[in-house]
Each structure stands twice: as structure tokens, then as C-alpha cells.
Amino acid sequence: MQLLFRHSLSAASGRLRRALSTAASGSRPPWALIHRISTATPSGRAASLSLAPPPSPSHIVAPRHVYDDMGAYGREEGCIDMHGCGAHAASADGFLLLTSFKFRVRLHPLAKPDLPLEVLARIAPSPFQIVSQHFLRFVCNPISGEMVRLPDFDGQEKNMNHQYLGIMTEAAGRNGPPKSYAVAQLTDDEDGEGGGRRLVWRQLDSETGGWDKLVMPSPLPSGRRMDLNHEVLAFGGRLWWVDVSWGAVSADPFSDRPELRSIKLPAGSVLPDQKGDMKALIKRRRMGVSDGRLRYAEVSPEEPFLIKYFTLDEQSGCWTLDHQVPFAALLSRDGSCPVPLLGAIDPVNADVLYMSIDGEITLAVDMRRKKVTGASPLNQVRPNKCSSSFFLPCVLTPGLASSPIPGDHIDTLE
């Protein structure tokens, strides 16, 4: 079974590399380094993507009427309403999973309602208290702006467990447009009696439009739970849920009988327990797909901040160390080296990682050439305040603009 799994991974990654190579014959397929949270003022009838070449961040904004559909809050002294949009996962061909959110918050006594969100966050550790909240989830084509609302389940319209959702598409023929998509969620069975030995699997197929639920045994070691604060990856015909302290669990979201399989992080990267600070760890470790292969990168917490970069060998299921570079050696700075945060793995250039420093700058780091090849201000992106990854790489395939979101839709926005 394990050999069959590795063979299927190898075949799927080969197809993806050929597709990207074909698309890049004239020019490399464009992609976006999407800032995962946007609080920009929405407008228009469809989603809009403010696209910038990496390492500059791009921003996705949901239309205003999405927030109007969540209902209006009555006036309340000392409270303000806040809304925004989060990009939480991407399919291999560029469809996004979006969450639009609307909060009613009670402000800290020192805060003023007209202050920007980034200023409010500096006033106090907790500048506001959430009074009420509402969430809507969508599949989005970021180029055409089309959005299709996903049905809620288990009170998800009041819950922000969006980071557990992933999306994958199936094409109509070889390298054709998507004919269907599947969305899936994987969580611990909090209500069960398995002692962390069971996981809850929910999946939605665009052809049926409804959620199915299964409870399955966990493939993790005894006593270990999944700690999920990394985006879900689409790779090799499977969705991958990543725990940066241990490894990843994957399954086929189109299967009627999904089977959970796991891959550990490289030797030396698996933490023996989960007592570490996961919010800090996620800023130093990333898993991603680049050039049709599964990659993993990490940076050590102390100077010289050694960056290690690995590729998964699909045949053996083991990781190969491709590069290791001291980050401090890449900068021509006097004094101590700033602490780097690992933002993303370039999805089309397997040699490049994106790091942020000083909470103000994103750097493109070519691991093969051992040099910084680009830089951009972060602007409103604040990596130090993020509890998960702050960038979402999204490949924008050439045919994406003309690809409608598959399925029969009632709640379609465009």
C-alpha cells in the first residue's frame, strides 16, 4: 500500500510538472503571493485581486454586498463593526477558499473608533472584545471575480475553523479546465472517546453540493494530536494537512472511501512533544508545492538563522536536503542579524523562498545562488501579529480567467 501511495504521488507530480512546463513555454505561469487577511473597503459586485509581482504581496477583496448579506447590527455604545476577507487555501489551478467575516467589537477605553486596525492593535494587548461574529465561506476565482458560497455545517457561520479547509479540482481531460472541485476539512474528534486517536473528516463535492462526514482512525503516533495552523495543500491528487511540529496527513477529497496517510517531517525536525510555541514555530517552518514536488523549509531560531530546504522523494517517501544557507550570511548588515520569518515557498521556482525581516520587508532568497534576489515593503502585512502563515502562494494558470467555478450554484456572485 505504501509503495502504491508513493507511485501515485510520483505520477501526479509528473503530470503537474508537465502542465506547468507547457503553460510556461511562452512565459512562466503568473502567481500571486497573497496576503491572507484583507480589511480593505470592498466595492463592486465581484471579488477583486490587487495583483503585484512577488515579493510584493497581493490582496483579495470581497464585494460589499457579501457583508450586507450577513445582516446589520443595531447601534451599541462603545462598539464598532469590522469586516474583512481571508484567503485560506488555493487549488493547484488558482481557485481560492475565502472566508468573509464581520465582527461587532467593544473597544478598549483608550481606543478611538476612527483609528486604523493596525493602530488599534498597538494600543493594548487586547484593544477590543468581540461581541458577535459571523462568517461566510466561498470558492473564488480571483481573476474573474466569481464567488460561490459554500453551505455551512455544525454552526460554522459562527466559528472560525477555516484553516482546516482545503480545496482541490479535477480537470476535464488532460490539462483541461476544472470540471469539479472538492472541499474537505480534517479535525480532531473532540466529542469522541478515542483519546485523540480519531479524526473527523468532512467533504463537499461540487457535483452534490452537500457535506459528508466520517470519523476515521488517526495515523499519528499514539497520544499525538494534529496542531493545525498551516494552510491545507493540494498535491498529488490529495489534500495535505500540515502540523509543522510533526508532519502531514493527506487524503483524496474525491474518494467515497478516503484513506488517511501520513508523512513525517525530515529527521531532526520532528519535535518529541507539542509543548513548544506553535505560533512561533509556524513563522519558521513552511511546507509547499513547487515545480510539481512537495517541499519543506525551516529556519533555526538562533543566529546565524540556518535555513534548511528539503524535497520529498516520492519513491522512498523520504526527504532530501537540497540546500542549507545561514540567513545572516545573506545580509550585509553591521551588528546582529534581524530575526527572519519564513513566509512562503515559491510555487514555480523551486530555488526561491520568501522571508520577512523587521516586520517591514519581504525578501526573495535564492537558495541555490545563496543570495537575496528581491525585496518589497510589507505595507499593511504584519507577520508578527499572525497566529498562522501570513502569505498564501497561489498559481494563476493561463486559463483561469475563462474557467467558471464548476457545479450548479444558487449562491453565485460575479
N, C-alpha and C positions, 0 to 999 in steps of 0.2 A: 504493500500500500504506500509506504514512504517513497519507494522508488518510482511508483506511478505518479505520485504528487510532484516529485522533482522533475519528471519528464514533462508533465503538463505545464509546469512553470516555465521550463526551458522553451517549449513550443510557443507558448503565449507571448513570452518576452521577445522571441524572434519575430513573431508577426508584428508586434508593436514597433520594433526597431525598423523593420522594412517599411511600415506605414509612415513613420517619421522621416525616413530617408527619402521616400517617394515625394512626400509633401515638401521636403526641403530642397528638391532638385533645383528649383528656381531661387528660393530663398529659405532660410531657416524658418520653421513654423513659429509665428509670434506667440509670446506667452506673457503673462502678467504676474507680477509679484504683488498680490492683492493684500492690502491692509484689512485684517479680518473684521474690524469694527469701524463703522462709519456713522457719525451723527450729523452729517451734512443735511441741510434743508432740502427736502425732496421736492420734485416738480415733475410735470408731465404725467403721461398715462402708463409709462412702462419703466422698467429698471434702466438705469444708465450707468455705463462704465467710463470712468475718467482714467483713460489708459496712458501709462507712461512707461518708457523703456526701463527695465531693471538696470541698475539697482534702485531706481526711483520707485516708490510704492504707487500702485494703482488703487482706485477706490470705487466700490459699487454702491449705488444708492437706490433704494426702493421708492416707488412713486408715493405721493402724498395720500392718495385715497386708500392705500393699504392701512395706514394708521387711522384714517377716518372709519374704516370698517370695524375697527376694534371697539368702537363706541366712545362716547365722550364722558369725561369725569366732571362732576359738579365742582364748583368753586370751593376751595378749602383753605382757610387761613394758614400761612406758613408753608404751603405746599406748591410745588410746580410739577408740570408734566414734562417728561423727557421721552424722546423716541430715537430709534436708530435701526441699523441693519447690520447683521453679522453674516459673514461668509465662512462656512464651517467645513465644507468638503467640496472636492471637484472630481468629476469623472475624467477619464483619460482623454476625452474629446472636448472638454471645456464646459459641460453643464455644471452649474453650481447648486449647492444646497444653501439656501438663505434662511435666516430667521429674522423677521422684523419684530421689534419689541417696543412696548410702550409702558413707561413707569409713571406712577404718581409717587413723588418722594416728598418727605418732610425735611426741610433744610436745617442745617446746623445754625444756631443763633448768630454766628459770625458771618454766615454766608448770605450773599445777596442774589435774588432770583435772576438778575441780568448778567451774572458772571458766566464766562465760558466754562464748559465742563472741566477742561484741564486746569483752570484756575481753582474751581471748587475742590478738586482733588488735592490741592496743596494746602487748603485751609486747615484741615483736620484729618486725622486718620479715617474718620467716618463722617464726611461732610453732610451726608443725608441718610435718612432712614426710609426704606421702601415701604410704602403704604399699600399699594396694589400694583399688579403687573399683569401683562398679557403678551402672549407670543403667537405668531403665525409663522408657519414654515412653508417654503416654496422650493420647487425646482425652477431654476432660472437659466435662460440662455443670455449670457452677459453681452453678446454682440447685438442680437435682435431686440433684446429687452423683454422678451416674452417671459412670463412667470405663471406657473401652475401651482395652486395651493395644494398642499398635502393634507389629508384628513388627520384629525387629532386622535389620540388614543390615551387612555389612562390619565386624563387630566393634563395632557402635555401643553394645552393652551395656557396653563398657569405655571408651567415648570420649564426650567432652562437646561434640561439634559440634552441639549442639541449636539454636544461634542461627541456623543456616542453614535451619531448617524453617519452613514456613508452612502455613496451613490455610484452605480456602475451602469453602463449601457451595453446593448447588443446591437451590432450593425446589421443592415440589410445587405447581405452579400459582402464580398471581400472589399474592405476599405470603404464601404458604402455609408450613407448617413445612418444615424441611430434609428432603429425600428422599435425599440422598447428600452425602458430603464427599470432598475430595481433600487429601492432604498432599504437599508437594513440598520438595525440597532442591536447592540450587544451590551448587556449589563449584568451585574451580579444579581443572583436570585435573593434579594433582601428578605423576601417574605417566606422563603423556603426553609427547610430544616437540613440542608445539605452542608452547613458549616463552611460556606464558601466554595463548595465542590460542584456547584451548578451555576450555569449562566442562562439568562433569559434572552432568547433570540426573537426579534420581530422583523418581519419583512413585508414590503409592499411592492407589487409588480404593477407597472403602468397598464398592463392589459386587463387586470382585475380591479385595480383601484382601491383595494382594501388591505388591512393589516392582518397578517397571520402571526401566531405566537407559538413558540416551542420552548421547552425547558430542557437543556442538554447538559451532560456532564462536562465539567471544566477540564481542559487539557493541561492546566497549570499544575505545578508540584503541590503536594498536599499542604494545606494551610495557607497557600498563597492566593491573594485576590488580585484582580486586574485593577490597576490605578490608571485611569484614562484621562489624560489632558492633552492629547496629541490628536491632530486631525486623522480621520479614517482614510486610508489609502486604497486606490483601485489599482490592482496589479495582477497579471497572470490569471485573469478570469475569476478573481476572488477579491473580496474586501478584507482589509487588514486593520485590526485594532491594535494600537501600539501602546505598550507600557514601557516607558524609557528607563525603568529600573530593572526590567527583566527581558522583554522581547515582544513578540507579536502573535496574535491569534487571528486566523483567517478562515473564511467560509465563502461558498458560492451563493450569492443572494438570489440567483435564478433557480436554484435547485429546490425541488419539492422535499428532499431529504438532505438538508445541508449537514456537512460534517465539519466539525471544528478541528483545525490543525494548528500547531504552534511551531515557532522558530525562536530560539533564544538569541540574545544579543551576542556579540563576539566574546570570546573568553577574556575574562578580566573586566568586562563591562557589566556583567550581571551582579546586582547588589544582593548580598546574602539575606537582607531583610528589607522592610519597607519603612524604616524609621527615619530615613533621610527626608529632606525638604523637597517634595516633588515640584513645588512651584519654582524652586531654584534649579532643579535638575532639568526641567523641560527647556530652560533657556540655554542649556549647554549640550543638549542632545537632540538630534533630529534623524528621522527616517524618511526616505522619499524615493521616488522613482525618477531615474534619469537615463536617457538613451535606452529605454526598454529593460533596465536592470534595477533591482532593489538595492538601495544604498543606505548606509548608516554613517553618521558623523558625530563626533563628540569633541568637546574641548575641556581640558583639565581645569579645575577651579583655582589653581595657584599658578603664579608666574613661573615659567615663561608661557603658560597657557598653551600647552601642546595640543594641536588639532590632529585627530586621527580620522581617517576616511576609509571606509570599507565597502566592498561589493559582495553581495550574496552570490555564491556559486550554486546555480540551480540543480546541478547534477549531484553534488555532495550534500547540499543543504548547509554548507559551512561558509563563514565569512572570510574574505581575503583582504588583508590590509594593503590598500593601494598607495596611500600617502600618509606621512606624518610630518607636520611642519610646526615649529614653535611660532605662535602668533606674534610674540614680542619681536622676533627677527624680521617680521614683515613691515614694521613701522620704524620710521626714522624720527624717533622722539627722544628728547632728553628726559632723564628721570625714569619713574616707574611706568610700566605699560598699563593702559586702561584695560579694565575687565571686558573681554569680548562676550557678546551674547550671540548664539547661533540662531540665525533667522530662517534659512531655507537652503535646500539643495536645488541647484539649477536643473530643471526638468529636461533640458535639451543639450546642455553642455556638461558632461559628467565630471569635468575637472573643476567646476566652479561652485563655491559655497558663498552664502551671503551672511555677513556678520554685522552686528551693530556695536558701536562704542560710544561712550559718554552720553548715551540716551539721546543722541542728536544726529548721528551719521550712520548710514549703511555702506558697507564696503563689499565689493565683489573681490573674492580671493581665489586666484587660480592656483590650485594645489599642485598641479604638475610643474608650473613655471615658478612656483614659490614667490608670488608677488601679488600686490593689490592692483587690480586692473580697472577699477571704477569706484566712484564714491557719490553719494547723494544725501542731502539732508532728509531727516526723517519727518520733518514738519510736525503734523499732529499725532504721529505714531509714537506711543510711549511704552517701549518694551519692558521697562522696569515695573510698570503697573499691571502687566498682563499676567493672568494666572495660567495661561496656556501659551501656545505659539502665537506670535503676533503677525506672521505673514502666511499666506496661503498661495503656493505656486499653482498656476492654472494655465495649461497649454490651450491656446486658442487655435484650433485646427482650421485650415483654409475654408472648409465648407460649413463652418459653424453658423455664419450669418444667415444661410439659407436652410438651416436644419430646424424644423419645428420640433417642439417637445412632444414625444410620442404619447399616444393614449387618447381616450375620449374624455374631454375635460368639461367640467361645469364651471369651475373657478379658474378661468384663464384671464390674465392681464397682459395687454400688449398695446 
